[in-house]
Amino acid sequence: MVMLGASIDERPVGLAVLHSATAAKAAFLESIFVDPAFRRRGVGRALLEAAESMTLAAGIPKLVGSWYHDTPAAAAIERLLAGKGWGEPTPTATVYRGGRSALEQTVRKNRPWRPRPGFEIDIWSTLSPDERRQVDELGATHAIGMGLHPAGEWMLAVSEETSVVLRHHGEVAGWMLNHIVGAGLHRYSMLWIRSDLVGRGLGVSIVIESVRRHYALVDQLPRLFFHVEVHNDPMHRLIERRLGVFERYSSLLRSERSLVAGTAPSTRNVKDDRRGSGD
């Protein structure tokens, strides 16, 4: 993780955040922000140029950015990227946002989990140390992508009392993992079921059970959101049929730029603060 700061007359006026892994094929521009009082002075452009140069210097050939279509700064972001030769924005996911009413409707629409022979659903905090090691091992034995494996989100706190684990004959066979991303803000993050159990309605069951546990804590966690990829039609249909009505639906847009050696602009007095594990 790299944080790039911009200042004018020693006053902080902008920030960009980059994320990448060692030997990655692309780096990700997680955020870019300019103080409204200092916009239209080239600060955003300077931050973007610095991000591109740093990405190229790290040997990473592509920079990717994403943003919500309805964020107040969306138009400014798109103008900035277009001016620097980035690709046309394309929607990649729908972001659902809601709160108490969505949770309440979901609980009312769906009956509680009825245990099936050999299966058990419980909260994440009940995992034993041996089971947590088993979860780590599943990432390799079942080729679970980092976007679905608990180890893929190391920067946020797991919501241990709303995340749930599915056990099959005593072995971990799936999970719905959630994270706390801010004060009272709850993200439904990772749904995974062992491949030989897919198609039995277990994924729906663990999602609903996770919602039930969240609803019990709604006073502490009143807001929620989650992403569903644009082409995941089965999940969108599930949300329409089985979950509550959400307060806001946003499209997550994505754009990228391929960086060719010698073409990225040089940085202009932009400081960076490297954070993380050394990646």
N, C-alpha and C positions, 0 to 999 in steps of 0.2 A: 504494500500500500504506500503510495507516495502522495503527499499533500503539497500543492503548489500555491503559494501565497503571492498576491500582488499588492503593492502599496504605492501611494502618491504622497510625497512630502512626509514620509514615515507613518502615514495613516493607512491601516489595512483597508483595502477596498475590494478585494476579490479573492476567490478560492476555487481551485480545481482539485479533484481527487481522482487519482489513477489507481487501478488495481490490475495486477498481472501475476502469473506464476512463472517459475523458471522454465525456460525453453518453450514458452507459450507461443501459439500461432497468432494470438491477438491480445492486445491490452484493452482494458475497459475504462472509459471515461465515466466514472460513477456520478460525478457532480461537477457543475461549473456555475459559479454565482458571482455576480458583481453588485456591489452596493448601488441601489437605484440612483443615489445622488451623484454617482460617478460613471453612469452609463453613457454610451455614445462618445467615449474618449479613447477607445481602442483597448480597454482593459481586457474585455472578453477575448478579443482577437489575440492579444499577447499571451494570455493564459493558454488558449488553444494551441498556438504555435509552440509554446514551451512544452505542452503535453505531447505534441507530435514529435518534437525533437528528442525528448527524453525517451519516448517509445522506440524510435528508430535507433538511438544510441544504445539501447538495451538489446538490439538485434531482433526486435519484434516487428514483423512486417505490416501489421494492420492495427488500427485503432477503431474501437467500436463504442458508440454512445447510445443511450436510450433515455426516454422521457415520456411522461404522460401527455396525451393530446390536449387535455383540458387544464394543464397547469398554467398559471398566469404568465409564465415566461416562455411558453411553448413557441409562440411566433418569433420571439427574439432568438431563441435557440436555433430554430430552423433557418432564419436569415443568416446567423453566424456560420452555421455549418455549410450552408449552400455557398456562401461567399468564399469558403476555403476549399471548395471542391469535393465535399462529402457527397455520398450517394443519396438518392431520393429516400425519404423516410418511408418505412413500411411497417404496418402493424404486426406485432408478434404475439400479443396476448391481450386478453381482457382482464382488467383488474376490478374485482368486486369489493365494495366497501359497505360496511353496515355497522349495526350496533345491537342494542337490546331487542328491538322489534324483530330483526332478522333471526336472532337466536331463539326468541320466544316462538315465532312461527315454525321454525324448524323442529323444535321440541314437540309442538302440538301436532304437527303433520306426521310424525314418525314415532312408532312404538319403541319402547326400550329393547335392547339386545336380548334375544332369547338364546341362551347357551345351547350350542350344538355339541354332540358327542365329540370329544377330542379337542375342542376349541375353547379358548378363554380370551377375554379382552380385559385389560387392566390398565391403570395409569402408569406412565413412564417411571415415576418415582419408585415403583415396586420392583424394577429390574435389579437383580442381584449383580455383584461384581462379575460373576461367571457369565451371566447373560449379556452384560455390557461388552465383555470380550467377544462373545459370540456375535454380537451386532457388528463389531469391527471386522471380524472374519467373514461375515456375510458379504461385505463390500467386495472382497476378492473372489470368493467362491461363486457368487451369483452375478458378478460383473455389474454391480449397482453403480450407476453414474453418481458423481459427487452432488448433483442437484437433488438426489433422492436419498442420499446417505447422511446420517447425522454428522459425520465428520466434515461434510461439505460446507457447513455453516459454523465456523469456529469463533466468529466475532460476536455472536448474539447469545443471550441466555435462553436456554430451553425452558419452556413452560411445563415443568414437571407434572403439574396437577391437571393440565388439560390435554397434554399429549398422551396418546394411548399406544399400547403394544398388543399385537395379536400373537397368541401362543397356539401352537398345534402340537398336541401330545407332549407338552412341556417345553418345546423348542420355539424360539422366536421365529415367527413366520411373516411378520408385517408390522407396520406402524403408521400412525398419523402424528407427525412431529410438528410442533408449533413453537414459535419464538416470541419473546417480548422485545419489541423494537423501539419502544418509547414509553412515556408515562401513560399507562392505561391503553396502550395500542398493542393488539395481539395479531400475529400473522400466522395463518395456516400455511405451513411451509412444504412439508414432504410427506407424500402418500406413497407407500410401497407395499406390495403383496408378493409373496413368493410365487414364481411363475406357474407352478403346478396347481396353485389354488385360485388363480385368476378365473373369473367367470362364475363364481359361486355367490356373488353378492356380498362378499366379505369386505371389499373396499368401501362400499356404501355403509356397511354396519360400523366400521371403525370411524368413519367420518362423522356419522350421527352420534356415536358415543363420545367422540371428542367434543362435539358441539354441546352435548348435555353437560359435560363437565365444565366447559367454558361458561355456560349459562348459570351454573351454580356460583360462579365467581364474577358475574358480570359487573357487580359494583366496583370491583378492583380492576377489571379489564373491560371497560365499556365500549371500546371501539375495535373493529376487526377489519382485515382485508386479506385477499389472496389473489394469486394470478392463475389463469388457465390459458394455455396456449391457444392461439386462434383456431387451429385445425383440430382441436380435441373436442369433436362434436359430442361424443358420449358424455363427457363431463359437463359440457354446457347443458345438455338435455337433463342430466341428473340434477343440476342446480335448479333448473326451471321446475322440475317435477317435485323434488324432495326437500329443497331448502327454501328459506324464507325470501321475501322480497328485499332487495338491497337498496341502499339509499343513493348509491352512485356507481356508475359503470364507466370506466375509463379504458381507452386503448393505449397500450404500451407501444410506443413507436421506437424504431431502431434505424440507425444510420451508421455507416462505416466509411473509412478511408484507407486505401492501400497506400503504404508509405514506401517510396523508392529511394534508395541511397542517393544522397546529394540533393534531394528536392525539398526536404523538410526545412522550414525556416529556423534560424537560430533563435535562442532564447534572448529575452530582453529584460534583464534585471528582475527576474522572477525567482524567488527563493523556494527551495523545496525542503520538506521535512519527511524523511523516510521512516515509516512505521511498519510494524508487523514482525514476521518471523524470518526475514531475510530474503524472501522470495522477490 
